[in-house]
Amino acid sequence: MTTVQITLPDQLAQEAQRAGLLSPARLEQWIRDELRARQVDSFFSALDGMSAVDEPTLMSPEEVSEEIARMRRERLANTPV
């Protein structure tokens, strides 16, 4: 377990204490909620980035076959004998 010390203005600390906001359980829940929210934000940011990328043009089966054949020819040409 780790101990964390925070510094707050006296009035704010007193109000937070009276409201039950400074209990270890409440602080733990706030931190967990914030971490979860940041993960969700990060996930949706990644989705936004992915949707901003132009989708590649769909290839016909013939174009796929030609591309595979081209790559195989290149690989064979670059293979040491």
Helices and strands as residue ranges (DSSP letters): H 10-18, H 24-52, H 61-77
